[in-house]
Amino acid sequence: MSKLVFSSLAGAEQSFAVLDLIPDTHAWLKDNHGRFVYGNRLFYERFGFRSLQGLLGKCDYDIAPRHLAEKYVSDDSHVLEGGIVSNRLELILAAGGSGDWFLTSKWPVHDPQNDILGTFGLSRHLNRTESNTTPFQELRAPVDYISRHFNHPITVKSLASACNISVSALERRFRKHLGKTPRQYINEVRLDNVRQLLRETDKAIGVIAQEIGFADHSHMTRAYKKNFGITPKEERG
């Protein structure tokens, strides 16, 4: 992509509006403080917002687990210094807990004086013919299994057995391709589903804990606070 130059982020937002028409692509624009000033429809709906207004002014810590938000903020710092993130393969959780593979790129947005106003990002969903990379092949079975059974008890041993690989191989694949353990990934899937139910239903928090597979209300609350920085009760306002 050529250098992005706009007189203001408001002008950039108008230019990027056409991205709502592109299938399987998430697009977003942030100011130099990390606040969203634009996101296309697929992007804001992925995080549970019904309109762009719900996304505006929020930062990564408002919409993603803390460990992921820290990664996004680190990327932004690199881009705000003039760097570029190019076609990074990422596994991103979808509503319902399934994992989808994306190629993510990020660029700085400059003004006519060459000062950096913010960052622009694109994540393109990989289609089936493209999903033949080693990470996809090595993680497809365990990720699919977790997405189907996250609300039931899953141990690392039972997951490895279901995927016909050893526990050590399973642990190695997750650490190599995702930088986390299988147990951490399972908890992330569960917590993303908790957040979805908190936002979209009036179910009691204790009921949600049982439905998602947590041992009890307190366990879920501690895990939620650790990942999102707020409690389930605070999530509902």
Rosetta silent file (secondary structure, phi, psi, omega in degrees, C-alpha in Angstrom):
SEQUENCE: MSKLVFSSLAGAEQSFAVLDLIPDTHAWLKDNHGRFVYGNRLFYERFGFRSLQGLLGKCDYDIAPRHLAEKYVSDDSHVLEGGIVSNRLELILAAGGSGDWFLTSKWPVHDPQNDILGTFGLSRHLNRTESNTTPFQELRAPVDYISRHFNHPITVKSLASACNISVSALERRFRKHLGKTPRQYINEVRLDNVRQLLRETDKAIGVIAQEIGFADHSHMTRAYKKNFGITPKEERG
SCORE:     score description
SCORE:     0.000 S_00000001
   1 L     0.000  139.981  177.727    0.000    0.000    0.000 S_00000001
   2 L   -72.689  167.598 -178.245    1.223    3.522   -0.809 S_00000001
   3 L   -59.132  134.004 -179.528    1.722    6.084    1.934 S_00000001
   4 E   -91.527  116.780 -178.659   -1.549    7.159    3.597 S_00000001
   5 E  -129.031  123.810  178.761   -1.807   10.952    3.748 S_00000001
   6 L  -140.668  151.327  178.600   -4.895   12.835    4.951 S_00000001
   7 L   -71.119  -26.935  178.354   -5.481   16.325    6.287 S_00000001
   8 L  -157.569  162.940  177.396   -7.394   14.853    9.224 S_00000001
   9 H   -67.848  -28.447  177.237   -8.649   11.521   10.512 S_00000001
  10 H   -62.144  -40.568  177.030  -12.198   12.657    9.728 S_00000001
  11 H   -67.097  -36.708  178.642  -11.223   12.862    6.084 S_00000001
  12 H   -64.839  -40.590 -179.721   -9.577    9.446    6.245 S_00000001
  13 H   -57.486  -43.657 -179.719  -12.748    7.918    7.703 S_00000001
  14 H   -63.543  -36.947 -179.880  -14.784    9.076    4.725 S_00000001
  15 H   -69.080  -31.608 -176.645  -12.261    7.573    2.331 S_00000001
  16 H   -86.918   -5.583 -175.685  -12.343    4.203    4.075 S_00000001
  17 H   -59.738  -26.452  179.665  -16.151    3.940    4.147 S_00000001
  18 H   -62.911  -18.894 -177.686  -16.059    1.938    0.906 S_00000001
  19 H   -67.352  -14.374  174.049  -14.502   -0.921    2.901 S_00000001
  20 H   -63.363  -20.100 -175.648  -17.993   -1.798    4.161 S_00000001
  21 H   -90.283   -8.488 -176.278  -18.558   -3.263    0.704 S_00000001
  22 L   -92.470  122.852 -178.936  -15.588   -5.652    0.790 S_00000001
  23 L   -72.911  151.840  171.965  -16.429   -9.179    2.051 S_00000001
  24 L    61.014   25.040 -178.990  -14.360  -11.031    4.656 S_00000001
  25 E  -131.771  127.278  174.238  -12.308   -7.948    5.544 S_00000001
  26 E   -98.969  135.989  179.432  -12.126   -6.072    8.839 S_00000001
  27 E  -136.134  143.916  179.784  -10.915   -2.476    8.736 S_00000001
  28 E  -152.171  159.771 -179.737  -10.348    0.087   11.479 S_00000001
  29 E  -137.042  131.350  179.288   -8.797    3.470   12.106 S_00000001
  30 E  -124.464  151.385  172.871   -7.379    4.760   15.405 S_00000001
  31 E   -80.685 -179.031 -175.299   -6.030    8.114   16.484 S_00000001
  32 L   -77.545    5.317  171.039   -2.554    8.431   17.989 S_00000001
  33 L  -105.216    5.826  177.997   -3.997    7.749   21.448 S_00000001
  34 L    82.523   13.714 -179.888   -5.316    4.351   20.349 S_00000001
  35 L   -93.676  136.707 -179.400   -8.988    5.386   20.226 S_00000001
  36 E   -70.919  130.661  174.498  -11.141    4.058   17.416 S_00000001
  37 E  -116.329   -6.527  176.473  -12.431    6.699   15.022 S_00000001
  38 E  -163.230  147.246  169.424  -13.671    4.238   12.395 S_00000001
  39 E  -155.394  138.620  178.353  -14.423    0.563   11.934 S_00000001
  40 L   -75.806  171.426 -171.270  -16.240   -1.123    9.094 S_00000001
  41 H   -58.157  -45.156 -179.496  -19.413   -3.076    9.751 S_00000001
  42 H   -60.881  -34.388 -178.641  -17.761   -6.517    9.982 S_00000001
  43 H   -70.428  -52.626 -175.248  -15.256   -5.155   12.489 S_00000001
  44 H   -71.034  -29.457  177.302  -17.618   -3.502   14.959 S_00000001
  45 H   -69.580  -29.785  178.739  -20.156   -6.347   14.741 S_00000001
  46 H   -61.255  -30.472 -177.937  -17.413   -8.828   15.626 S_00000001
  47 L  -100.521   16.852  170.536  -17.066   -7.095   18.977 S_00000001
  48 L    87.465   12.264  179.087  -20.779   -7.018   19.698 S_00000001
  49 L   -96.097  140.749 -178.760  -21.677   -3.489   18.594 S_00000001
  50 L   -87.291  -16.106  178.312  -24.797   -2.889   16.538 S_00000001
  51 L  -148.764  166.455  179.009  -23.522    0.335   15.001 S_00000001
  52 H   -61.428  -31.335 -178.165  -20.293    2.250   14.505 S_00000001
  53 H   -58.237  -31.997  179.370  -21.284    4.645   17.287 S_00000001
  54 H   -67.239  -26.235 -178.552  -20.755    1.887   19.851 S_00000001
  55 H   -87.590  -32.968 -172.072  -17.117    1.534   18.784 S_00000001
  56 L   -58.430  134.343  178.010  -16.136    5.184   18.480 S_00000001
  57 L    85.771  -11.008  179.089  -13.872    6.502   21.242 S_00000001
  58 L   -83.970  162.135  177.006  -13.103    3.065   22.635 S_00000001
  59 L  -119.731  178.432 -176.785   -9.634    1.549   22.806 S_00000001
  60 H   -59.382  -35.225 -178.372   -8.352   -2.016   22.540 S_00000001
  61 H   -68.317  -18.170  178.637   -8.701   -2.592   26.284 S_00000001
  62 H   -81.919  -21.129 -172.059  -12.425   -1.860   25.987 S_00000001
  63 H  -121.967   -8.723 -175.448  -13.101   -4.558   23.398 S_00000001
  64 L  -133.738  155.335  173.861  -10.476   -7.279   23.837 S_00000001
  65 L   -55.734  151.587 -173.525   -9.003   -9.410   26.632 S_00000001
  66 H   -55.876  -42.684 -176.189   -6.086   -7.698   28.339 S_00000001
  67 H   -66.031  -32.924  177.128   -3.416  -10.012   26.931 S_00000001
  68 H   -76.991  -40.362  178.770   -4.644   -9.392   23.373 S_00000001
  69 H   -58.706  -40.100  179.424   -5.103   -5.655   23.923 S_00000001
  70 H   -62.054  -37.066  178.211   -1.488   -5.415   25.074 S_00000001
  71 H   -66.913  -43.771 -179.895   -0.380   -7.069   21.839 S_00000001
  72 H   -63.921  -41.965 -179.841   -2.459   -4.667   19.725 S_00000001
  73 H   -65.107  -37.620  177.318   -1.142   -1.646   21.619 S_00000001
  74 H   -63.157  -42.691  175.747    2.416   -2.872   21.130 S_00000001
  75 H   -59.491  -45.263 -178.103    1.792   -3.145   17.386 S_00000001
  76 H   -61.289  -38.387  178.993    0.340    0.369   17.343 S_00000001
  77 H   -60.578  -40.754  177.766    3.412    1.762   19.084 S_00000001
  78 H   -63.667  -43.507 -177.964    5.560    0.291   16.325 S_00000001
  79 H   -70.418  -37.549  179.618    3.305    1.745   13.613 S_00000001
  80 H   -67.164  -15.460  174.236    3.100    5.156   15.294 S_00000001
  81 L   -92.022    4.887  177.899    6.895    5.289   15.018 S_00000001
  82 L   102.912    1.281 -179.710    6.573    4.810   11.259 S_00000001
  83 L   -80.857  174.492  179.957    6.728    1.016   11.116 S_00000001
  84 L  -134.325  140.474  169.755    4.424   -1.366    9.250 S_00000001
  85 E  -103.737  122.586 -171.990    2.849   -4.697   10.195 S_00000001
  86 E  -122.760  115.872  171.349    2.551   -6.784    7.026 S_00000001
  87 E    49.385   49.977  175.401    0.408   -9.888    6.515 S_00000001
  88 E   -79.963  129.406  177.644    0.762  -11.343    9.992 S_00000001
  89 E   -78.420  122.227 -177.560   -1.145  -14.618   10.363 S_00000001
  90 E  -133.484  143.074  172.190   -3.432  -14.348   13.397 S_00000001
  91 E   -98.788  118.931 -176.295   -6.083  -16.522   14.977 S_00000001
  92 E  -119.696  132.673 -179.035   -8.943  -14.303   16.148 S_00000001
  93 E   -70.632  140.466  175.457  -11.895  -15.470   18.221 S_00000001
  94 L  -107.579  166.343  175.001  -15.349  -15.065   16.719 S_00000001
  95 L   -57.674  133.796 -177.048  -18.702  -14.816   18.451 S_00000001
  96 L    96.874   -9.167  171.749  -19.588  -18.301   19.652 S_00000001
  97 L    99.150   -8.857 -179.253  -15.995  -19.240   20.400 S_00000001
  98 L   -75.141  152.278  179.066  -14.731  -20.488   17.044 S_00000001
  99 E   -99.894  133.938  177.986  -11.324  -19.367   15.859 S_00000001
 100 E  -118.012  145.912 -178.474  -10.890  -17.706   12.467 S_00000001
 101 E   -96.750  133.486 -178.714   -7.627  -17.120   10.620 S_00000001
 102 E  -133.108  150.026  166.742   -6.785  -13.646    9.371 S_00000001
 103 E  -101.862  117.682 -173.648   -3.889  -11.919    7.632 S_00000001
 104 E  -110.620  134.822  175.470   -3.435   -8.601    9.437 S_00000001
 105 E  -133.530  148.577  179.493   -1.588   -5.514    8.228 S_00000001
 106 E  -139.355  143.946 -179.120   -1.244   -2.048    9.784 S_00000001
 107 E  -135.517  152.881  172.388    0.060    1.277    8.463 S_00000001
 108 E   -76.076  149.993  174.250    0.657    4.770    9.856 S_00000001
 109 E  -109.485  122.475 -175.614   -1.648    7.584    8.707 S_00000001
 110 E  -104.366  157.197  168.104    0.216   10.847    7.974 S_00000001
 111 L   -97.015  174.673 -176.856   -0.893   14.435    7.571 S_00000001
 112 L   -60.954  -20.140  177.645    0.486   16.625    4.730 S_00000001
 113 L   -88.721    5.743  178.000    3.343   17.743    7.033 S_00000001
 114 L    75.457   11.298  171.465    4.336   14.077    7.450 S_00000001
 115 L   -78.052  147.823 -178.200    3.269   13.926   11.109 S_00000001
 116 E   -88.485  122.601 -179.037    1.547   10.679   12.090 S_00000001
 117 E   -88.457  -29.207 -175.282   -2.133   11.132   12.944 S_00000001
 118 E   174.653 -158.074 -177.398   -2.952    7.531   13.801 S_00000001
 119 E  -131.279  148.202  176.388   -3.014    3.974   12.487 S_00000001
 120 E  -122.073  135.194 -179.112   -5.018    2.080    9.887 S_00000001
 121 E  -131.084  148.073  174.951   -5.493   -1.693    9.993 S_00000001
 122 E  -132.225  134.281  172.366   -6.883   -4.402    7.744 S_00000001
 123 E  -125.924  119.332 -178.038   -7.518   -8.050    8.609 S_00000001
 124 E  -104.567  125.140 -179.797   -8.491  -10.330    5.742 S_00000001
 125 E   -68.311  132.255  177.978  -10.226  -13.602    6.511 S_00000001
 126 L   -78.971  131.867  176.079   -8.486  -16.586    4.943 S_00000001
 127 L   -84.489  177.933 -172.891  -10.702  -18.706    2.740 S_00000001
 128 L   -62.727  -37.662 -178.062  -10.475  -22.474    2.599 S_00000001
 129 L   -70.474  -23.785  179.431   -8.032  -22.612   -0.272 S_00000001
 130 L   -87.920  -18.105 -173.247   -5.692  -20.270    1.572 S_00000001
 131 L   -83.835   56.521 -179.724   -5.920  -22.046    4.913 S_00000001
 132 L  -119.294   16.620  179.350   -3.130  -24.509    4.176 S_00000001
 133 L   -73.956  161.185  179.701   -0.445  -22.910    6.308 S_00000001
 134 H   -59.325  -45.694  178.561    1.350  -24.913    8.974 S_00000001
 135 H   -57.932  -43.555 -179.652   -0.301  -23.056   11.900 S_00000001
 136 H   -62.076  -47.357 -177.547   -3.760  -23.686   10.486 S_00000001
 137 H   -63.847  -38.641 -175.726   -3.086  -27.361    9.854 S_00000001
 138 H   -79.101  -22.109 -176.340   -1.525  -27.934   13.273 S_00000001
 139 H  -111.468   -7.906 -175.125   -4.206  -26.092   15.267 S_00000001
 140 H   -58.190  -47.579 -177.027   -7.381  -26.717   13.275 S_00000001
 141 H   -63.587  -51.896 -179.964   -8.374  -29.911   15.129 S_00000001
 142 H   -65.912  -36.925  179.134   -7.878  -28.641   18.717 S_00000001
 143 H   -65.902  -42.480  177.791   -9.387  -25.211   17.947 S_00000001
 144 H   -63.335  -40.890 -179.869  -12.450  -26.802   16.342 S_00000001
 145 H   -63.502  -44.376 -179.856  -12.815  -29.186   19.279 S_00000001
 146 H   -63.265  -40.563 -178.972  -12.622  -26.356   21.800 S_00000001
 147 H   -64.443  -27.788  179.870  -15.192  -24.286   19.886 S_00000001
 148 H   -87.874  -25.721 -170.373  -17.656  -27.203   20.050 S_00000001
 149 H  -125.056   15.357 -173.930  -17.010  -28.294   23.642 S_00000001
 150 L   -60.465  -25.339 -178.480  -15.837  -25.204   25.557 S_00000001
 151 L   -88.262    9.278  174.834  -18.858  -25.361   27.871 S_00000001
 152 L  -117.562  161.084  178.152  -17.914  -28.881   28.993 S_00000001
 153 L   -60.728  127.580  177.241  -14.927  -29.978   31.101 S_00000001
 154 L  -131.770  120.827  172.131  -11.796  -30.078   28.920 S_00000001
 155 L  -101.484  161.208  177.745   -8.384  -31.089   30.180 S_00000001
 156 H   -61.747  -36.830  179.687   -5.232  -30.763   28.141 S_00000001
 157 H   -65.403  -44.617 -179.436   -4.956  -34.545   28.206 S_00000001
 158 H   -68.214  -34.366  177.669   -8.505  -35.094   26.922 S_00000001
 159 H   -65.972  -44.856  178.713   -7.995  -32.452   24.212 S_00000001
 160 H   -61.122  -42.031  179.939   -4.783  -34.108   23.048 S_00000001
 161 H   -63.615  -41.901 -179.854   -6.505  -37.489   22.998 S_00000001
 162 H   -64.207  -26.503 -178.185   -9.433  -36.137   20.969 S_00000001
 163 L  -100.205    3.470  177.543   -6.955  -34.777   18.405 S_00000001
 164 L    59.002   40.774  174.024   -4.829  -37.944   18.340 S_00000001
 165 L  -134.991  167.383  179.894   -1.625  -36.200   19.387 S_00000001
 166 L   -78.750  159.600  177.930    0.508  -36.233   22.517 S_00000001
 167 H   -60.641  -42.285 -178.629    0.116  -33.689   25.299 S_00000001
 168 H   -63.964  -39.469  178.727    3.654  -32.402   24.670 S_00000001
 169 H   -66.576  -40.310  178.591    2.957  -31.933   20.942 S_00000001
 170 H   -62.471  -48.612  179.173   -0.280  -30.093   21.705 S_00000001
 171 H   -60.006  -41.933 -177.467    1.420  -27.779   24.191 S_00000001
 172 H   -64.425  -41.417 -178.697    4.268  -27.151   21.759 S_00000001
 173 H   -65.438  -43.480 -179.872    1.935  -26.224   18.886 S_00000001
 174 H   -65.082  -42.830 -179.877   -0.052  -23.739   20.943 S_00000001
 175 H   -67.242  -38.173 -177.703    3.057  -22.064   22.309 S_00000001
 176 H   -67.948  -46.896 -171.357    4.722  -21.950   18.886 S_00000001
 177 H   -96.076  -26.258 -176.975    1.800  -20.548   16.892 S_00000001
 178 H  -118.886  -12.099  179.616   -0.274  -18.662   19.476 S_00000001
 179 L    70.501   28.182 -178.662    2.192  -17.922   22.267 S_00000001
 180 L  -153.812  168.823  178.903   -0.060  -19.461   24.912 S_00000001
 181 L   -87.334  162.102  174.294   -1.034  -22.795   26.434 S_00000001
 182 H   -57.584  -39.448  179.659   -4.108  -24.819   25.450 S_00000001
 183 H   -62.394  -41.258  177.563   -5.589  -24.068   28.891 S_00000001
 184 H   -63.019  -40.651  179.945   -5.176  -20.331   28.343 S_00000001
 185 H   -65.453  -41.992  178.167   -6.866  -20.585   24.949 S_00000001
 186 H   -59.106  -44.710  179.302   -9.795  -22.553   26.408 S_00000001
 187 H   -63.392  -38.004  178.528  -10.288  -19.873   29.066 S_00000001
 188 H   -63.018  -43.611  178.427  -10.194  -17.140   26.416 S_00000001
 189 H   -60.874  -45.437  179.988  -12.923  -18.860   24.409 S_00000001
 190 H   -62.662  -44.553 -176.846  -15.073  -19.243   27.513 S_00000001
 191 H   -67.956  -35.363  176.138  -14.565  -15.645   28.600 S_00000001
 192 H   -65.116  -34.820  176.587  -15.428  -14.273   25.168 S_00000001
 193 H   -72.294  -34.803  174.238  -18.671  -16.245   25.315 S_00000001
 194 H   -60.228  -47.508 -178.753  -19.343  -14.925   28.816 S_00000001
 195 H   -60.468  -39.729  179.582  -18.917  -11.373   27.544 S_00000001
 196 H   -63.138  -43.086  179.857  -21.303  -12.032   24.675 S_00000001
 197 H   -68.398  -35.807  177.832  -24.002  -13.359   27.033 S_00000001
 198 H   -63.902  -37.544 -176.961  -23.501  -10.448   29.431 S_00000001
 199 H   -80.519  -31.708 -169.191  -24.014   -7.980   26.611 S_00000001
 200 H  -109.081   -8.064 -179.568  -26.824   -9.720   24.768 S_00000001
 201 L  -132.702  168.893  175.546  -28.927  -11.431   27.472 S_00000001
 202 L  -104.754   16.822 -178.379  -30.392  -10.740   30.903 S_00000001
 203 L   -61.516  144.492  177.125  -29.284  -14.099   32.297 S_00000001
 204 L   -61.887  147.167 -177.841  -28.027  -14.103   35.871 S_00000001
 205 H   -60.645  -38.058  178.178  -24.242  -14.092   36.165 S_00000001
 206 H   -64.211  -37.161  178.500  -24.307  -17.359   38.102 S_00000001
 207 H   -66.441  -42.164  178.564  -26.364  -19.002   35.349 S_00000001
 208 H   -61.464  -41.605  179.051  -23.906  -17.802   32.717 S_00000001
 209 H   -58.038  -43.257  179.787  -21.016  -19.257   34.711 S_00000001
 210 H   -67.732  -43.314 -177.205  -22.709  -22.669   34.732 S_00000001
 211 H   -65.074  -34.675 -175.245  -23.648  -22.561   31.059 S_00000001
 212 H   -84.603  -18.830  175.829  -20.148  -21.625   29.913 S_00000001
 213 L   109.922   12.612  175.978  -18.385  -24.271   31.984 S_00000001
 214 L   -81.266  151.363 -176.924  -16.854  -22.428   34.925 S_00000001
 215 L   -62.250  -38.911  179.624  -16.705  -24.196   38.271 S_00000001
 216 L  -162.835  174.838 -178.770  -18.618  -21.411   40.004 S_00000001
 217 H   -58.870  -43.849 -176.914  -19.559  -17.732   39.912 S_00000001
 218 H   -65.051  -41.765  178.623  -16.458  -16.632   41.853 S_00000001
 219 H   -60.076  -45.671 -179.641  -14.062  -18.480   39.559 S_00000001
 220 H   -63.819  -41.964 -178.448  -15.615  -16.855   36.496 S_00000001
 221 H   -62.745  -43.445  178.379  -15.549  -13.393   38.081 S_00000001
 222 H   -62.242  -44.556 -179.303  -11.841  -13.662   38.943 S_00000001
 223 H   -65.545  -40.093 -179.179  -10.977  -14.871   35.435 S_00000001
 224 H   -64.935  -44.063  179.153  -13.105  -12.158   33.818 S_00000001
 225 H   -62.099  -40.823 -178.787  -11.494   -9.423   35.904 S_00000001
 226 H   -65.550  -39.329 -175.560   -8.015  -10.693   35.045 S_00000001
 227 H   -84.676  -38.920 -173.448   -8.685  -10.765   31.301 S_00000001
 228 H  -107.607  -10.829  178.479  -10.901   -7.720   30.764 S_00000001
 229 L    82.646   -1.847  176.093   -9.966   -5.502   33.701 S_00000001
 230 L  -137.341  164.047  178.447  -13.566   -5.271   34.951 S_00000001
 231 L   -86.871  162.001  175.317  -15.985   -7.672   36.656 S_00000001
 232 H   -55.516  -37.528  178.492  -19.002   -9.229   34.920 S_00000001
 233 H   -64.452  -41.517  177.958  -21.243   -6.959   36.987 S_00000001
 234 H   -66.791  -32.277  178.111  -19.299   -3.905   35.849 S_00000001
 235 H   -57.888  -37.837 -179.532  -19.542   -5.121   32.250 S_00000001
 236 L   -82.336   -7.793  178.019  -23.295   -4.743   32.460 S_00000001
 237 L    74.859    0.000    0.000  -22.983   -1.295   33.977 S_00000001
